[in-house]
Amino acid sequence: MPVNFQHNNSGHNILSNLVDELFYEIPATLGREWNSAFPPVNIHESKDAYHLELSAPGRNKEDFSINIDNGQLTISFDKKEEPKSDDYKTIRKEFSFKGFKRTFNLDERIDTTAIQAKYEGGVLKLYLPKKEQSKESSKTIFVS
C-alpha cells in the first residue's frame, strides 16, 4: 500500500510516483508556486529508514505539531499572533510565516513507534524507520 501526500490546501490531490512507490507528492514544478504557504518536502530512503525534510525557516521547534493517527502523519504549524506595540512600527514587511498543514499516509513498512523529529537550520527532519521485516537484506542466489 503506497503512501500518499495529501495537500489539504490544494482542494485536490495531484499524485506522481516518488521513492519506490512509497511516497507520492505534488510535482516539483507545481510546488514552487506554493512555497510560502506550503513548505516543500524532500524524502530520502536509506537501507533502514526514510528521511523526510520539510523546509520551514524562521520557526521555533515548539511551534510544530506532529501527529500520527490512523496511519496518517500530519505536520502542522500554526502562526502565532505577534504582539502589537505602539512603540514599534513596521515600515515594510516582505515576509511572513503562514500556517500550514501537511498530511502523509504511512504504510505498514514504517515503524510509527520509533519516528523521530529534529529541527535544525530551518529544516524539520523526520526519521521514519522501517520495520525489521521490511528491511531489505542482501542475498546471493546460486543457480543449480
Rosetta constraint file for C-alpha pairs under 8 A:
AtomPair CA 1 CA 22 HARMONIC 7.69 0.50
AtomPair CA 1 CA 107 HARMONIC 5.91 0.50
AtomPair CA 1 CA 108 HARMONIC 7.74 0.50
AtomPair CA 2 CA 21 HARMONIC 5.88 0.50
AtomPair CA 2 CA 22 HARMONIC 4.60 0.50
AtomPair CA 2 CA 23 HARMONIC 6.34 0.50
AtomPair CA 2 CA 24 HARMONIC 7.92 0.50
AtomPair CA 2 CA 105 HARMONIC 7.93 0.50
AtomPair CA 2 CA 106 HARMONIC 7.58 0.50
AtomPair CA 2 CA 107 HARMONIC 6.17 0.50
AtomPair CA 3 CA 21 HARMONIC 7.56 0.50
AtomPair CA 3 CA 22 HARMONIC 5.03 0.50
AtomPair CA 3 CA 23 HARMONIC 4.59 0.50
AtomPair CA 3 CA 24 HARMONIC 6.32 0.50
AtomPair CA 3 CA 104 HARMONIC 6.64 0.50
AtomPair CA 3 CA 105 HARMONIC 4.78 0.50
AtomPair CA 3 CA 106 HARMONIC 5.13 0.50
AtomPair CA 3 CA 107 HARMONIC 5.84 0.50
AtomPair CA 4 CA 15 HARMONIC 7.63 0.50
AtomPair CA 4 CA 22 HARMONIC 7.82 0.50
AtomPair CA 4 CA 23 HARMONIC 5.65 0.50
AtomPair CA 4 CA 24 HARMONIC 4.86 0.50
AtomPair CA 4 CA 25 HARMONIC 7.03 0.50
AtomPair CA 4 CA 104 HARMONIC 5.74 0.50
AtomPair CA 4 CA 105 HARMONIC 5.15 0.50
AtomPair CA 4 CA 106 HARMONIC 7.63 0.50
AtomPair CA 5 CA 15 HARMONIC 7.68 0.50
AtomPair CA 5 CA 23 HARMONIC 6.81 0.50
AtomPair CA 5 CA 24 HARMONIC 5.31 0.50
AtomPair CA 5 CA 25 HARMONIC 5.12 0.50
AtomPair CA 5 CA 26 HARMONIC 7.67 0.50
AtomPair CA 5 CA 102 HARMONIC 7.70 0.50
AtomPair CA 5 CA 103 HARMONIC 6.15 0.50
AtomPair CA 5 CA 104 HARMONIC 4.69 0.50
AtomPair CA 5 CA 105 HARMONIC 6.60 0.50
AtomPair CA 6 CA 13 HARMONIC 6.04 0.50
AtomPair CA 6 CA 25 HARMONIC 7.70 0.50
AtomPair CA 6 CA 102 HARMONIC 7.06 0.50
AtomPair CA 6 CA 103 HARMONIC 5.52 0.50
AtomPair CA 6 CA 104 HARMONIC 6.16 0.50
AtomPair CA 6 CA 105 HARMONIC 7.78 0.50
AtomPair CA 7 CA 11 HARMONIC 7.40 0.50
AtomPair CA 7 CA 12 HARMONIC 7.21 0.50
AtomPair CA 7 CA 13 HARMONIC 6.33 0.50
AtomPair CA 7 CA 102 HARMONIC 6.23 0.50
AtomPair CA 7 CA 103 HARMONIC 6.80 0.50
AtomPair CA 8 CA 12 HARMONIC 7.74 0.50
AtomPair CA 8 CA 101 HARMONIC 7.00 0.50
AtomPair CA 8 CA 102 HARMONIC 6.93 0.50
AtomPair CA 8 CA 103 HARMONIC 7.55 0.50
AtomPair CA 9 CA 38 HARMONIC 7.95 0.50
AtomPair CA 9 CA 101 HARMONIC 7.97 0.50
AtomPair CA 13 CA 26 HARMONIC 7.81 0.50
AtomPair CA 14 CA 25 HARMONIC 7.16 0.50
AtomPair CA 14 CA 26 HARMONIC 5.53 0.50
AtomPair CA 14 CA 27 HARMONIC 7.79 0.50
AtomPair CA 15 CA 24 HARMONIC 5.56 0.50
AtomPair CA 15 CA 25 HARMONIC 5.56 0.50
AtomPair CA 15 CA 26 HARMONIC 5.88 0.50
AtomPair CA 15 CA 27 HARMONIC 7.59 0.50
AtomPair CA 16 CA 24 HARMONIC 5.46 0.50
AtomPair CA 16 CA 25 HARMONIC 5.94 0.50
AtomPair CA 16 CA 26 HARMONIC 6.71 0.50
AtomPair CA 16 CA 27 HARMONIC 6.58 0.50
AtomPair CA 17 CA 21 HARMONIC 5.61 0.50
AtomPair CA 17 CA 23 HARMONIC 7.11 0.50
AtomPair CA 17 CA 24 HARMONIC 5.51 0.50
AtomPair CA 17 CA 25 HARMONIC 7.60 0.50
AtomPair CA 18 CA 22 HARMONIC 6.88 0.50
AtomPair CA 18 CA 23 HARMONIC 5.42 0.50
AtomPair CA 18 CA 24 HARMONIC 5.42 0.50
AtomPair CA 18 CA 25 HARMONIC 7.15 0.50
AtomPair CA 19 CA 23 HARMONIC 5.76 0.50
AtomPair CA 19 CA 24 HARMONIC 7.86 0.50
AtomPair CA 19 CA 43 HARMONIC 7.50 0.50
AtomPair CA 19 CA 44 HARMONIC 7.43 0.50
AtomPair CA 19 CA 45 HARMONIC 7.25 0.50
AtomPair CA 22 CA 107 HARMONIC 7.72 0.50
AtomPair CA 26 CA 30 HARMONIC 6.57 0.50
AtomPair CA 26 CA 31 HARMONIC 6.24 0.50
AtomPair CA 27 CA 31 HARMONIC 6.40 0.50
AtomPair CA 28 CA 32 HARMONIC 6.65 0.50
AtomPair CA 29 CA 33 HARMONIC 7.74 0.50
AtomPair CA 30 CA 34 HARMONIC 7.46 0.50
AtomPair CA 31 CA 35 HARMONIC 6.35 0.50
AtomPair CA 31 CA 38 HARMONIC 7.87 0.50
AtomPair CA 31 CA 40 HARMONIC 6.64 0.50
AtomPair CA 32 CA 40 HARMONIC 7.76 0.50
AtomPair CA 34 CA 38 HARMONIC 5.22 0.50
AtomPair CA 34 CA 39 HARMONIC 7.38 0.50
AtomPair CA 35 CA 39 HARMONIC 4.97 0.50
AtomPair CA 35 CA 40 HARMONIC 6.14 0.50
AtomPair CA 36 CA 97 HARMONIC 7.82 0.50
AtomPair CA 36 CA 98 HARMONIC 7.20 0.50
AtomPair CA 37 CA 98 HARMONIC 5.67 0.50
AtomPair CA 37 CA 99 HARMONIC 6.86 0.50
AtomPair CA 37 CA 100 HARMONIC 6.27 0.50
AtomPair CA 38 CA 100 HARMONIC 6.06 0.50
AtomPair CA 38 CA 101 HARMONIC 7.78 0.50
AtomPair CA 38 CA 102 HARMONIC 7.95 0.50
AtomPair CA 39 CA 54 HARMONIC 6.44 0.50
AtomPair CA 39 CA 55 HARMONIC 5.64 0.50
AtomPair CA 39 CA 56 HARMONIC 6.22 0.50
AtomPair CA 39 CA 100 HARMONIC 7.75 0.50
AtomPair CA 40 CA 54 HARMONIC 5.96 0.50
AtomPair CA 40 CA 55 HARMONIC 5.78 0.50
AtomPair CA 41 CA 52 HARMONIC 6.87 0.50
AtomPair CA 41 CA 53 HARMONIC 5.50 0.50
AtomPair CA 41 CA 54 HARMONIC 4.50 0.50
AtomPair CA 41 CA 55 HARMONIC 6.43 0.50
AtomPair CA 42 CA 52 HARMONIC 5.83 0.50
AtomPair CA 42 CA 53 HARMONIC 5.05 0.50
AtomPair CA 42 CA 54 HARMONIC 6.57 0.50
AtomPair CA 43 CA 50 HARMONIC 6.85 0.50
AtomPair CA 43 CA 51 HARMONIC 5.56 0.50
AtomPair CA 43 CA 52 HARMONIC 4.53 0.50
AtomPair CA 43 CA 53 HARMONIC 6.30 0.50
AtomPair CA 44 CA 50 HARMONIC 5.65 0.50
AtomPair CA 44 CA 51 HARMONIC 5.00 0.50
AtomPair CA 44 CA 52 HARMONIC 6.52 0.50
AtomPair CA 45 CA 49 HARMONIC 6.04 0.50
AtomPair CA 45 CA 50 HARMONIC 4.45 0.50
AtomPair CA 45 CA 51 HARMONIC 6.16 0.50
AtomPair CA 46 CA 50 HARMONIC 6.15 0.50
AtomPair CA 46 CA 51 HARMONIC 7.76 0.50
AtomPair CA 47 CA 135 HARMONIC 6.71 0.50
AtomPair CA 47 CA 136 HARMONIC 7.01 0.50
AtomPair CA 48 CA 129 HARMONIC 5.98 0.50
AtomPair CA 48 CA 130 HARMONIC 5.60 0.50
AtomPair CA 48 CA 135 HARMONIC 6.17 0.50
AtomPair CA 49 CA 110 HARMONIC 7.89 0.50
AtomPair CA 49 CA 127 HARMONIC 6.81 0.50
AtomPair CA 49 CA 128 HARMONIC 5.44 0.50
AtomPair CA 49 CA 129 HARMONIC 4.01 0.50
AtomPair CA 49 CA 130 HARMONIC 4.96 0.50
AtomPair CA 50 CA 127 HARMONIC 6.20 0.50
AtomPair CA 50 CA 128 HARMONIC 5.02 0.50
AtomPair CA 50 CA 129 HARMONIC 6.23 0.50
AtomPair CA 50 CA 130 HARMONIC 7.36 0.50
AtomPair CA 51 CA 125 HARMONIC 7.04 0.50
AtomPair CA 51 CA 126 HARMONIC 5.79 0.50
AtomPair CA 51 CA 127 HARMONIC 4.93 0.50
AtomPair CA 51 CA 128 HARMONIC 6.11 0.50
AtomPair CA 52 CA 125 HARMONIC 5.75 0.50
AtomPair CA 52 CA 126 HARMONIC 5.02 0.50
AtomPair CA 52 CA 127 HARMONIC 6.58 0.50
AtomPair CA 52 CA 128 HARMONIC 7.61 0.50
AtomPair CA 53 CA 123 HARMONIC 6.29 0.50
AtomPair CA 53 CA 124 HARMONIC 5.67 0.50
AtomPair CA 53 CA 125 HARMONIC 4.58 0.50
AtomPair CA 53 CA 126 HARMONIC 6.40 0.50
AtomPair CA 54 CA 123 HARMONIC 5.60 0.50
AtomPair CA 54 CA 124 HARMONIC 5.05 0.50
AtomPair CA 54 CA 125 HARMONIC 6.48 0.50
AtomPair CA 55 CA 122 HARMONIC 6.32 0.50
AtomPair CA 55 CA 123 HARMONIC 4.70 0.50
AtomPair CA 55 CA 124 HARMONIC 6.47 0.50
AtomPair CA 56 CA 122 HARMONIC 5.32 0.50
AtomPair CA 56 CA 123 HARMONIC 5.55 0.50
AtomPair CA 56 CA 124 HARMONIC 6.75 0.50
AtomPair CA 57 CA 121 HARMONIC 7.20 0.50
AtomPair CA 57 CA 122 HARMONIC 3.70 0.50
AtomPair CA 57 CA 123 HARMONIC 6.42 0.50
AtomPair CA 58 CA 97 HARMONIC 7.68 0.50
AtomPair CA 58 CA 122 HARMONIC 6.24 0.50
AtomPair CA 59 CA 63 HARMONIC 6.83 0.50
AtomPair CA 59 CA 97 HARMONIC 7.83 0.50
AtomPair CA 59 CA 122 HARMONIC 7.18 0.50
AtomPair CA 60 CA 64 HARMONIC 7.53 0.50
AtomPair CA 61 CA 118 HARMONIC 7.94 0.50
AtomPair CA 61 CA 119 HARMONIC 5.87 0.50
AtomPair CA 63 CA 77 HARMONIC 6.01 0.50
AtomPair CA 63 CA 78 HARMONIC 6.93 0.50
AtomPair CA 64 CA 75 HARMONIC 7.03 0.50
AtomPair CA 64 CA 76 HARMONIC 5.80 0.50
AtomPair CA 64 CA 77 HARMONIC 4.90 0.50
AtomPair CA 64 CA 78 HARMONIC 7.53 0.50
AtomPair CA 65 CA 74 HARMONIC 7.82 0.50
AtomPair CA 65 CA 75 HARMONIC 5.76 0.50
AtomPair CA 65 CA 76 HARMONIC 5.17 0.50
AtomPair CA 65 CA 77 HARMONIC 6.30 0.50
AtomPair CA 66 CA 73 HARMONIC 7.15 0.50
AtomPair CA 66 CA 74 HARMONIC 5.64 0.50
AtomPair CA 66 CA 75 HARMONIC 4.60 0.50
AtomPair CA 66 CA 76 HARMONIC 6.54 0.50
AtomPair CA 67 CA 72 HARMONIC 7.95 0.50
AtomPair CA 67 CA 73 HARMONIC 5.75 0.50
AtomPair CA 67 CA 74 HARMONIC 5.24 0.50
AtomPair CA 67 CA 75 HARMONIC 6.72 0.50
AtomPair CA 68 CA 72 HARMONIC 5.39 0.50
AtomPair CA 68 CA 73 HARMONIC 4.55 0.50
AtomPair CA 68 CA 74 HARMONIC 6.34 0.50
AtomPair CA 68 CA 112 HARMONIC 7.76 0.50
AtomPair CA 69 CA 73 HARMONIC 6.79 0.50
AtomPair CA 71 CA 105 HARMONIC 5.91 0.50
AtomPair CA 71 CA 106 HARMONIC 5.31 0.50
AtomPair CA 71 CA 107 HARMONIC 6.88 0.50
AtomPair CA 72 CA 103 HARMONIC 6.56 0.50
AtomPair CA 72 CA 104 HARMONIC 5.56 0.50
AtomPair CA 72 CA 105 HARMONIC 4.42 0.50
AtomPair CA 72 CA 106 HARMONIC 5.69 0.50
AtomPair CA 73 CA 103 HARMONIC 5.66 0.50
AtomPair CA 73 CA 104 HARMONIC 5.05 0.50
AtomPair CA 73 CA 105 HARMONIC 6.22 0.50
AtomPair CA 73 CA 106 HARMONIC 6.73 0.50
AtomPair CA 74 CA 101 HARMONIC 6.92 0.50
AtomPair CA 74 CA 102 HARMONIC 5.65 0.50
AtomPair CA 74 CA 103 HARMONIC 4.36 0.50
AtomPair CA 74 CA 104 HARMONIC 6.34 0.50
AtomPair CA 75 CA 101 HARMONIC 5.75 0.50
AtomPair CA 75 CA 102 HARMONIC 5.24 0.50
AtomPair CA 75 CA 103 HARMONIC 6.43 0.50
AtomPair CA 76 CA 99 HARMONIC 7.31 0.50
AtomPair CA 76 CA 100 HARMONIC 5.45 0.50
AtomPair CA 76 CA 101 HARMONIC 4.17 0.50
AtomPair CA 76 CA 102 HARMONIC 6.25 0.50
AtomPair CA 77 CA 99 HARMONIC 5.01 0.50
AtomPair CA 77 CA 100 HARMONIC 5.31 0.50
AtomPair CA 77 CA 101 HARMONIC 6.54 0.50
AtomPair CA 78 CA 98 HARMONIC 7.47 0.50
AtomPair CA 78 CA 99 HARMONIC 4.50 0.50
AtomPair CA 78 CA 100 HARMONIC 6.70 0.50
AtomPair CA 79 CA 97 HARMONIC 6.46 0.50
AtomPair CA 79 CA 98 HARMONIC 5.79 0.50
AtomPair CA 79 CA 99 HARMONIC 4.90 0.50
AtomPair CA 84 CA 88 HARMONIC 7.77 0.50
AtomPair CA 85 CA 89 HARMONIC 7.45 0.50
AtomPair CA 106 CA 110 HARMONIC 6.86 0.50
AtomPair CA 109 CA 130 HARMONIC 5.64 0.50
AtomPair CA 109 CA 131 HARMONIC 5.64 0.50
AtomPair CA 109 CA 134 HARMONIC 5.75 0.50
AtomPair CA 110 CA 128 HARMONIC 6.32 0.50
AtomPair CA 110 CA 129 HARMONIC 5.82 0.50
AtomPair CA 110 CA 130 HARMONIC 4.53 0.50
AtomPair CA 110 CA 131 HARMONIC 5.62 0.50
AtomPair CA 111 CA 115 HARMONIC 6.97 0.50
AtomPair CA 111 CA 128 HARMONIC 6.93 0.50
AtomPair CA 111 CA 129 HARMONIC 5.61 0.50
AtomPair CA 111 CA 130 HARMONIC 5.50 0.50
AtomPair CA 111 CA 131 HARMONIC 5.05 0.50
AtomPair CA 112 CA 128 HARMONIC 7.21 0.50
AtomPair CA 112 CA 129 HARMONIC 7.74 0.50
AtomPair CA 114 CA 128 HARMONIC 7.20 0.50
AtomPair CA 114 CA 129 HARMONIC 6.61 0.50
AtomPair CA 115 CA 126 HARMONIC 6.96 0.50
AtomPair CA 115 CA 127 HARMONIC 5.58 0.50
AtomPair CA 115 CA 128 HARMONIC 4.90 0.50
AtomPair CA 115 CA 129 HARMONIC 6.45 0.50
AtomPair CA 116 CA 126 HARMONIC 5.62 0.50
AtomPair CA 116 CA 127 HARMONIC 5.11 0.50
AtomPair CA 116 CA 128 HARMONIC 6.92 0.50
AtomPair CA 117 CA 124 HARMONIC 7.04 0.50
AtomPair CA 117 CA 125 HARMONIC 5.57 0.50
AtomPair CA 117 CA 126 HARMONIC 4.40 0.50
AtomPair CA 117 CA 127 HARMONIC 6.31 0.50
AtomPair CA 118 CA 124 HARMONIC 5.86 0.50
AtomPair CA 118 CA 125 HARMONIC 5.17 0.50
AtomPair CA 118 CA 126 HARMONIC 6.51 0.50
AtomPair CA 119 CA 123 HARMONIC 5.68 0.50
AtomPair CA 119 CA 124 HARMONIC 4.36 0.50
AtomPair CA 119 CA 125 HARMONIC 6.03 0.50
AtomPair CA 120 CA 124 HARMONIC 6.59 0.50
AtomPair CA 120 CA 125 HARMONIC 7.78 0.50
AtomPair CA 130 CA 134 HARMONIC 6.28 0.50
AtomPair CA 130 CA 135 HARMONIC 6.32 0.50
AtomPair CA 131 CA 135 HARMONIC 6.66 0.50
